[in-house]
Amino acid sequence: MRVAVGSFEYEGNSLSLKRDDEEFFARHELLFGEDILPRIAGRQLALTGGVETIEKAGHQAVPLVHVRGGAGGRVVDAFYCQIRDKIVDGVRTAMPLDGVFLSLHGAMITDSVDDPEGEILQLVRDVVGANCIIAVSLDLHANVTPEMVGAADIIVGYEEYPHVDVYTTGIRAGKLLVDALSGRIRPVTKIRRLNAILPVLGGFTGGESPMSKVRRLARRLEEDGDILSASYFPVQPWIDTAGVGIAGLAVGDGNCASAEAAAENIVLEMWDRRHEFELSAFTPAEAVTEALSREAQTVLIVDGGDSVGAGCAGDAPALLRALLEVAPDVESAVFLVDAQAAKHAYNAGVGATLDFEIGASVDRRFHSPVHMKATVENLSDGTFVYDGGPEDGKQAVLGPCATLRCRGVRVVVASHPVYEYRDMHYRVNGVDIRQTRIASFKNLINFRLVLGPNIDWLALDTPGSAPLRLETVNWTSKPENFWPRDRMSEPPFMD
């Protein structure tokens, strides 16, 4: 059988100023047609897992597009329409098809479209007709809409945060597609949603976290018989549209009632634990003082409000300012995006001592630059290769970078924001965070991958494009009875 395969992955953020176009995606991944399968082979991608499963079953994978951009604000309409049309036209050209497998994020937004994935899936369905099986893998933070569920036969979300199961999610979705093609199952997908969003920082799926308990419920539901897959979507919370909310989703084997009941059980499990997702956080000055009181050798301070992994600019200097004021002689490391500061350092060269205005280089709504005199310790081109996770083996480009020192404080300034996975963005710039007392991270989850007996963490509560306190945002499109702005006790179902 013939199965069209492709990906279009991007996580949007209504509060971010970023607008991302073809140049942005080209720095990440932008492949078409026959170039795709050789380039994704052996990687930890959902598309790779899906393609391998489809081909192992003896079917033909027909590649369409492979487009991945990480997180940002909005995709510009022209580029979105270009890729949407390539997917739909590619499906039309490849007909007749027995199946379609798409790896999507599920939380993309564009300049004018609030549900791009729903639009793409419906356009694909219009081309292939009712009898073609459409399977989709989604990020755990997808905003799953009725349009997406109505157009797809199978939807499977990541189980883990950090996202270490991207590849196996593709395998799971691909296996359900293969089973449906053979007639072994009759997939029916149902969703239940609430007008609620949850803090991302509290969404860790390990240990005894609230999401670990939701995860265990989903796995138990799959063991009951006719539930083929159970997924939970705590959603990307910084999308300001009326339809955004946490969701439970289940794929049943021909049993609509069982699938709907399972989906409702999952979303209510998240709702019942909603207070557990709200973790404590500190102002920058409080965070520095608290870090110095901890027993660990190194304390990571997570600047969630400026999380690059949530689509922020990565240029907020609040922690840098606090370190210079509270603990200027403590060995510490701060990472910031500031292309002008990096260029200034490059022009002067290693060893030069200069005046810098650092930070707020892209977004000045929440912070102002920090003035400091610093010495250029290191220069790099900012290129490294990820050594784990969904980006494993892929090259990242920070652009020209400089490591600056002011007394005990070192600042790594980069030209471009990139997805933080472990501490590679520091290592490529000559900084070993294990030799620091304090180090900043602009990611809400992957810092956990470097935690250990001698490495602790705490979070900042600062303004930004990805604020931890979701109830403080001036939402413009949310409905009445919306959690956490409205602290109701009964679950506010959408459907």
Phi, psi and omega per residue, in radians:
M1 nan 2.771 -3.096
R2 -1.870 2.240 -3.125
V3 -2.235 2.084 3.047
A4 -1.312 2.395 -3.087
V5 -2.310 2.582 3.102
G6 -3.107 3.067 3.118
S7 -2.544 2.604 3.022
F8 -2.623 1.718 -2.957
E9 -2.139 2.185 3.125
Y10 -2.836 2.345 3.122
E11 -1.867 2.056 -3.068
G12 -1.582 2.935 3.139
N13 -2.695 1.944 -3.100
S14 -1.117 -0.441 -3.066
L15 -1.491 -0.214 -3.131
S16 -1.435 2.589 3.071
L17 -1.452 -0.187 -3.022
K18 -1.168 2.411 2.973
R19 -2.248 2.075 -2.939
D20 -1.925 2.346 -3.046
D21 -2.161 -2.839 -3.067
E22 -1.069 -0.667 -3.136
E23 -1.064 -0.725 3.112
F24 -1.084 -0.859 -3.115
F25 -1.155 -0.572 3.125
A26 -1.124 -0.485 3.071
R27 -1.291 -0.278 3.133
H28 -1.806 -1.579 3.080
E29 -2.619 2.250 -3.106
L30 -2.595 1.687 -3.054
L31 -2.288 2.650 -3.115
F32 -2.359 2.555 2.967
G33 0.980 -2.302 -2.999
E34 -1.203 -0.226 3.092
D35 -1.271 -0.268 -2.941
I36 -1.304 -0.970 -2.957
L37 -1.042 -0.749 3.096
P38 -1.123 -0.563 -3.053
R39 -1.394 -0.368 3.138
I40 -1.745 -0.131 -3.082
A41 -1.043 2.327 3.078
G42 1.349 0.112 -3.100
R43 -1.718 2.890 -3.082
Q44 -1.624 0.946 -3.112
L45 -1.907 2.649 3.046
A46 -1.077 -0.695 3.126
L47 -1.095 -0.697 3.096
T48 -1.071 -0.820 3.120
G49 -1.062 -0.715 3.124
G50 -1.152 -0.814 -3.125
V51 -1.092 -0.792 -3.141
E52 -1.035 -0.710 -3.127
T53 -1.184 -0.721 3.128
I54 -1.122 -0.791 -3.106
E55 -1.260 -0.593 3.102
K56 -1.090 -0.539 3.114
A57 -1.388 -0.015 3.089
G58 1.625 0.152 -3.134
H59 -1.661 2.856 -3.129
Q60 -1.699 2.204 3.050
A61 -1.605 2.140 -3.129
V62 -1.847 1.839 -3.020
P63 -1.311 2.424 -3.139
L64 -1.896 -1.316 3.109
V65 -2.479 2.727 3.009
H66 -2.361 1.763 -3.011
V67 -2.259 2.073 -3.133
R68 -2.369 2.327 -3.094
G69 -2.297 0.117 -3.132
G70 1.196 -2.378 -3.073
A71 -2.014 2.639 3.106
G72 -2.897 -2.639 3.107
G73 -1.710 -1.487 3.090
R74 -2.252 2.602 2.993
V75 -1.467 2.337 3.111
V76 -1.130 2.518 -3.034
D77 -1.009 -0.725 -3.057
A78 -1.060 -0.758 -3.133
F79 -1.240 -0.742 3.102
Y80 -0.981 -0.844 -3.109
C81 -1.101 -0.622 3.099
Q82 -1.056 -0.837 -3.106
I83 -1.282 -0.707 3.069
R84 -0.953 -0.824 -3.100
D85 -1.193 -0.593 3.083
K86 -1.128 -0.672 3.092
I87 -1.127 -0.891 -3.060
V88 -1.173 -0.770 3.123
D89 -1.158 -0.628 3.098
G90 -1.122 -0.694 3.077
V91 -1.112 -0.756 -3.119
R92 -1.107 -0.729 3.141
T93 -1.170 -0.579 -3.086
A94 -1.402 -0.162 -3.114
M95 -1.033 2.567 0.077
P96 -1.386 2.508 3.114
L97 -2.153 2.573 3.056
D98 -1.704 -0.426 -3.116
G99 -2.716 2.881 3.061
V100 -2.384 2.321 3.039
F101 -2.142 2.120 3.123
L102 -2.185 2.297 3.010
S103 -1.706 1.920 -3.121
L104 -2.100 2.839 2.994
H105 -1.446 -0.957 3.129
G106 1.883 -0.085 3.135
A107 -2.257 0.565 3.054
M108 -1.319 2.547 2.904
I109 -2.375 2.669 3.119
T110 -2.135 -3.083 3.132
D111 -0.975 -0.600 -3.044
S112 -2.318 -0.028 -3.102
V113 -2.072 2.136 -3.132
D114 -1.530 -0.315 -3.125
D115 -2.348 1.182 -3.109
P116 -1.060 -0.701 -3.118
E117 -1.116 -0.683 3.085
G118 -1.099 -0.698 3.124
E119 -1.141 -0.791 -3.136
I120 -1.061 -0.837 -3.099
L121 -1.109 -0.666 3.132
Q122 -1.200 -0.663 3.095
L123 -1.150 -0.670 3.070
V124 -1.125 -0.760 3.117
R125 -1.057 -0.682 3.132
D126 -1.077 -0.563 -3.132
V127 -1.377 -0.805 -2.982
V128 -1.481 -0.352 -3.133
G129 1.485 3.120 -2.981
A130 -1.295 -0.423 -3.003
N131 -1.555 -0.204 3.110
C132 -1.407 2.359 -3.119
I133 -1.505 2.166 3.101
I134 -1.925 2.122 3.105
A135 -2.058 2.480 -3.060
V136 -2.369 2.368 2.924
S137 -1.799 2.476 -3.103
L138 -2.305 2.705 2.977
D139 -1.172 2.638 3.107
L140 -1.043 -0.438 -3.117
H141 -1.705 0.371 3.099
A142 -1.122 2.553 2.950
N143 -1.666 1.575 -3.025
V144 -1.400 2.146 -3.051
T145 -1.875 2.790 3.055
P146 -1.012 -0.555 3.122
E147 -1.135 -0.695 3.103
M148 -1.129 -0.804 -3.122
V149 -1.165 -0.646 -3.133
G150 -1.178 -0.499 -3.082
A151 -1.605 -0.461 -3.076
A152 -1.772 2.591 3.048
D153 -1.500 -0.585 -3.016
I154 -2.355 2.215 3.014
I155 -2.275 2.242 -3.141
V156 -2.280 2.237 3.138
G157 -1.794 2.753 3.017
Y158 -0.972 2.593 3.084
E159 -1.636 -0.481 -2.888
E160 -2.080 2.589 3.042
Y161 -2.428 1.871 0.238
P162 -1.080 2.717 -3.030
H163 -1.420 1.303 -3.140
V164 -1.646 0.020 -3.074
D165 -2.044 0.466 -3.113
V166 -1.059 -0.861 -3.135
Y167 -1.055 -0.807 -3.110
T168 -1.209 -0.456 3.035
T169 -1.133 -0.723 3.071
G170 -1.067 -0.671 3.098
I171 -1.112 -0.774 -3.111
R172 -1.110 -0.779 3.113
A173 -1.156 -0.695 3.116
G174 -1.121 -0.655 3.130
K175 -1.149 -0.709 3.090
L176 -1.120 -0.658 3.084
L177 -1.097 -0.803 3.135
V178 -1.084 -0.746 3.131
D179 -1.134 -0.627 3.098
A180 -1.208 -0.671 3.117
L181 -1.091 -0.599 -3.117
S182 -1.444 -0.164 -3.118
G183 1.508 0.103 -3.137
R184 -1.247 -0.464 3.112
I185 -2.349 2.782 3.046
R186 -2.146 1.498 -2.988
P187 -1.189 2.353 3.041
V188 -2.287 2.137 -3.085
T189 -1.860 2.287 3.138
K190 -2.251 2.630 -3.105
I191 -2.363 2.569 2.975
R192 -2.290 2.283 -3.042
R193 -2.208 2.671 3.066
L194 -2.151 2.586 3.004
N195 -1.307 1.267 -3.076
A196 -2.670 2.540 2.989
I197 -2.249 2.683 -3.065
L198 -2.193 2.581 3.118
P199 -1.090 2.306 -3.101
V200 -1.178 -0.626 -3.086
L201 -1.018 -0.545 3.140
G202 -1.560 0.177 -3.035
G203 -1.635 0.216 3.077
F204 -0.953 2.372 -3.079
T205 -1.724 0.075 -3.119
G206 -1.633 3.056 3.069
G207 0.999 -2.357 3.113
E208 -1.925 0.568 3.116
S209 -1.163 2.806 3.113
P210 -1.029 -0.644 -3.138
M211 -1.261 -0.427 3.082
S212 -1.142 -0.569 3.136
K213 -1.311 -0.630 3.029
V214 -1.110 -0.718 3.129
R215 -1.073 -0.763 -3.132
R216 -1.128 -0.652 3.077
L217 -1.069 -0.777 -3.127
A218 -1.055 -0.719 3.140
R219 -1.176 -0.647 3.103
R220 -1.119 -0.686 3.128
L221 -1.098 -0.614 3.115
E222 -1.207 -0.434 -3.126
E223 -1.432 -0.131 -3.036
D224 -1.376 -0.249 3.067
G225 2.355 -1.416 -2.996
D226 -1.677 0.144 2.985
I227 -1.621 1.938 -3.073
L228 -1.400 -0.582 -3.135
S229 -2.726 2.403 3.095
A230 -2.207 2.210 -3.079
S231 -2.224 2.655 3.122
Y232 -2.194 2.431 -3.080
F233 -2.298 1.608 3.082
P234 -1.231 -0.080 2.940
V235 1.248 2.621 2.944
Q236 -1.304 1.928 -2.911
P237 -1.393 -0.225 -3.014
W238 -1.666 0.565 3.032
I239 -1.847 2.045 -3.014
D240 -1.643 1.225 3.015
T241 -2.286 2.768 -3.014
A242 -1.158 -0.449 -3.024
G243 -1.622 0.158 -3.075
V244 -1.511 2.213 3.097
G245 -2.948 2.830 3.127
I246 -1.143 2.657 -3.030
A247 -2.546 2.567 2.889
G248 -1.932 2.470 -3.091
L249 -2.444 2.448 3.113
A250 -2.430 2.465 3.024
V251 -1.829 2.030 3.133
G252 -1.778 2.847 3.092
D253 -1.687 1.401 3.097
G254 1.284 0.078 -3.090
N255 -2.022 1.698 -3.074
C256 -1.138 -0.693 -3.082
A257 -1.130 -0.742 3.131
S258 -1.132 -0.721 -3.134
A259 -1.136 -0.742 -3.128
E260 -1.173 -0.690 3.112
A261 -1.122 -0.712 3.123
A262 -1.134 -0.743 3.118
A263 -1.064 -0.712 3.133
E264 -1.186 -0.703 3.099
N265 -1.032 -0.699 -3.100
I266 -1.180 -0.847 -3.082
V267 -1.183 -0.555 3.093
L268 -1.252 -0.503 3.072
E269 -1.143 -0.693 3.058
M270 -1.150 -0.755 -3.135
W271 -1.068 -0.802 -3.100
D272 -1.102 -0.401 -3.121
R273 -1.839 0.274 -2.989
R274 -1.013 -0.618 -3.140
H275 -1.217 -0.471 -3.105
E276 -1.221 -0.347 -3.135
F277 -1.348 -0.243 -3.049
E278 -1.567 1.732 -3.087
L279 -1.624 2.747 -3.141
S280 -1.276 2.655 3.129
A281 -2.614 2.875 -2.978
F282 -2.214 2.712 2.909
T283 -1.197 2.846 -3.121
P284 -0.983 -0.815 -3.134
A285 -1.132 -0.728 3.094
E286 -1.087 -0.684 -3.104
A287 -1.114 -0.743 3.132
V288 -1.110 -0.791 3.129
T289 -1.097 -0.746 3.133
E290 -1.138 -0.728 -3.139
A291 -1.052 -0.715 -3.122
L292 -1.218 -0.313 3.113
S293 -1.532 -0.209 -3.106
R294 -1.326 2.671 -3.118
E295 -1.390 -0.393 -3.084
A296 -1.075 2.643 3.105
Q297 -1.126 -0.718 -3.141
T298 -2.235 2.384 3.061
V299 -2.074 2.170 3.083
L300 -1.531 2.251 3.086
I301 -1.861 2.032 -3.026
V302 -1.597 2.004 -3.139
D303 -1.599 1.299 -3.002
G304 -1.121 -0.620 -3.111
G305 -1.107 -0.313 3.117
D306 -2.093 0.600 -3.067
S307 -1.191 2.105 3.062
V308 -1.074 -0.637 3.130
G309 -1.193 -0.159 3.084
A310 -1.879 0.126 3.089
G311 1.687 0.160 -3.124
C312 -1.420 2.974 -3.081
A313 -1.302 -0.428 -3.113
G314 1.340 0.359 -3.029
D315 -2.023 0.148 -3.095
A316 -1.289 2.139 -3.052
P317 -1.761 0.388 -3.051
A318 -1.035 -0.739 -3.136
L319 -1.215 -0.671 3.087
L320 -1.010 -0.812 -3.138
R321 -1.051 -0.746 -3.123
A322 -1.148 -0.710 3.120
L323 -1.087 -0.756 -3.138
L324 -1.148 -0.523 -3.122
E325 -1.519 -0.678 -2.999
V326 -1.695 -0.661 -3.029
A327 -2.526 1.060 -3.034
P328 -1.172 -0.352 -3.106
D329 -1.771 0.035 3.096
V330 -1.441 2.332 3.121
E331 -1.126 2.028 -3.074
S332 -2.551 2.846 -3.138
A333 -2.413 2.336 3.133
V334 -2.230 2.373 3.093
F335 -1.892 2.265 3.136
L336 -2.453 2.600 3.010
V337 -1.624 2.072 3.120
D338 -2.796 1.585 -3.064
A339 -1.113 -0.613 -3.120
Q340 -1.195 -0.711 3.097
A341 -1.118 -0.719 3.103
A342 -1.091 -0.722 3.128
K343 -1.137 -0.711 3.121
H344 -1.043 -0.760 3.131
A345 -1.178 -0.723 3.136
Y346 -1.063 -0.715 -3.113
N347 -1.142 -0.538 -3.107
A348 -1.508 -0.634 3.120
G349 1.631 2.857 -3.138
V350 -1.067 2.369 3.125
G351 1.698 -0.280 -3.131
A352 -1.303 2.506 3.047
T353 -1.941 2.172 -2.963
L354 -2.395 2.860 2.950
D355 -1.569 2.360 -3.133
F356 -2.223 2.553 2.855
E357 -1.923 1.907 -2.965
I358 -2.028 2.399 3.049
G359 1.629 2.936 -3.082
A360 0.887 0.647 -3.075
S361 -1.417 -0.345 -3.126
V362 -2.052 -0.761 -3.008
D363 -2.198 1.936 -3.125
R364 -1.877 0.326 3.119
R365 -1.236 -0.502 -2.984
F366 -2.034 -0.423 -3.013
H367 -2.469 2.837 3.047
S368 -2.084 2.787 -3.119
P369 -1.126 2.757 3.078
V370 -1.840 2.236 3.065
H371 -1.535 2.287 3.108
M372 -2.689 2.593 2.986
K373 -1.713 2.185 -3.037
A374 -2.479 2.757 3.104
T375 -1.810 2.386 3.127
V376 -1.351 1.978 -3.123
E377 -1.629 -0.586 -3.002
N378 -2.699 2.563 3.026
L379 -2.231 2.502 3.099
S380 -2.607 2.887 3.077
D381 -1.512 -0.028 3.048
G382 1.241 0.360 -3.121
T383 -1.761 2.224 3.074
F384 -2.559 2.951 3.136
V385 -2.019 2.234 3.114
Y386 -1.079 2.447 -3.128
D387 -2.026 0.587 3.076
G388 2.980 3.011 3.081
G389 1.259 -2.936 -3.078
P390 -1.130 -0.352 3.139
E391 -1.662 0.124 -3.041
D392 -0.840 2.202 3.114
G393 1.502 -0.126 -3.107
K394 -1.586 2.523 3.125
Q395 -1.442 2.372 3.056
A396 -1.939 2.579 -3.090
V397 -2.236 1.820 3.042
L398 -1.397 -0.239 -3.013
G399 1.331 -3.110 3.141
P400 -0.909 2.275 -3.094
C401 -2.236 2.681 3.056
A402 -2.413 2.470 3.015
T403 -1.837 2.115 -3.055
L404 -1.987 2.542 3.101
R405 -2.165 2.324 2.981
C406 -2.280 1.747 -3.046
R407 1.038 -2.108 -3.115
G408 -1.503 -0.139 -3.014
V409 -1.658 2.172 3.018
R410 -1.890 2.401 3.142
V411 -2.129 2.133 3.014
V412 -1.653 2.032 3.092
V413 -1.869 2.226 -3.107
A414 -2.034 2.800 -3.126
S415 -1.502 -0.505 -3.125
H416 -2.305 2.532 2.993
P417 -1.338 2.441 3.012
V418 -2.363 2.815 3.139
Y419 -1.076 2.115 3.119
E420 -1.409 2.140 3.033
Y421 -2.278 2.000 -2.929
R422 0.977 -2.385 -3.020
D423 -2.149 0.520 -3.082
M424 -1.128 -0.517 3.131
H425 -1.184 -0.459 3.019
Y426 -1.403 -0.804 -3.043
R427 -1.030 -0.698 -3.114
V428 -1.154 -0.279 3.137
N429 -1.891 0.357 3.010
G430 1.333 0.357 -3.120
V431 -2.002 2.182 3.037
D432 -1.789 1.877 -3.054
I433 -1.120 -0.374 3.138
R434 -1.238 -0.219 3.079
Q435 -1.719 0.166 3.115
T436 -1.941 2.788 3.042
R437 -1.492 -0.614 -3.114
I438 -2.382 2.408 3.048
A439 -2.461 2.434 -3.129
S440 -1.610 2.587 3.009
F441 -2.309 2.387 3.111
K442 -1.907 0.949 3.123
N443 -2.611 2.476 -3.012
L444 -1.534 -0.063 -3.059
I445 -2.531 -0.735 -2.959
N446 -1.226 -0.232 3.002
F447 -1.020 -0.470 -3.133
R448 -1.092 -0.394 -3.102
L449 -1.262 -0.256 3.108
V450 -1.915 0.080 3.109
L451 -1.227 2.652 3.119
G452 -2.974 -2.968 -3.088
P453 -0.984 -0.550 -3.098
N454 -1.878 0.145 -3.134
I455 -2.247 2.032 -3.134
D456 -1.927 -3.131 3.124
W457 -2.657 2.809 2.968
L458 -2.704 2.937 -3.009
A459 -2.054 2.588 3.013
L460 -1.562 2.530 2.981
D461 -1.971 1.627 -3.103
T462 -2.304 2.746 3.071
P463 -1.205 2.695 3.131
G464 2.978 -3.007 -3.126
S465 -1.386 -0.174 3.114
A466 -2.340 1.071 -3.048
P467 -1.120 2.505 3.107
L468 -1.226 -0.665 -3.083
R469 -1.530 1.591 -3.015
L470 -1.162 -0.434 -3.137
E471 -1.265 -0.231 -3.109
T472 -1.528 -0.161 -3.080
V473 -1.307 2.462 3.077
N474 -1.452 1.304 -3.106
W475 -1.151 2.462 -3.134
T476 -1.905 -0.307 -3.009
S477 -2.123 0.063 -3.089
K478 -1.357 2.591 -3.132
P479 -1.413 3.054 2.951
E480 -1.140 2.781 -3.139
N481 0.983 1.028 -3.093
F482 -2.117 2.136 3.129
W483 -1.550 2.375 0.197
P484 -1.758 0.065 3.120
R485 -1.045 -0.781 3.095
D486 -1.824 2.046 -2.983
R487 -1.574 1.070 3.136
M488 -1.295 2.821 -3.138
S489 -1.734 -0.407 -3.133
E490 -1.681 2.491 -3.101
P491 -1.120 2.184 -3.102
P492 -1.503 1.444 -3.108
F493 -1.134 2.461 3.053
M494 -1.481 -0.710 -2.918
D495 -1.706 nan nan
